[in-house]
Amino acid sequence: MRSLKMRSRPEDPVYRYVVKKESEGKSKKSAKIAGLNKFLRIYYARVTELYKNI
């Protein structure tokens, strides 16, 4: 999450999600954990999509 935040790519959906949560008033740590959960959900969905096609 630190590297994601340092690179600051506004087109990245996880980055936008973390920034949105911080602007809603969540603490930085809480927003990063929420972003990590979102990243893991996206990653899991993409991996399972690959294995369904095999």
Sequence and secondary structure as in RCSB ss.txt:
>XXXX:A:sequence
MRSLKMRSRPEDPVYRYVVKKESEGKSKKSAKIAGLNKFLRIYYARVTELYKNI
>XXXX:A:secstr
 HHHHHH  TT HHHHHHHHHHHTT  HHHHHHHHHHHHHHHHHHHHHHHHHT 
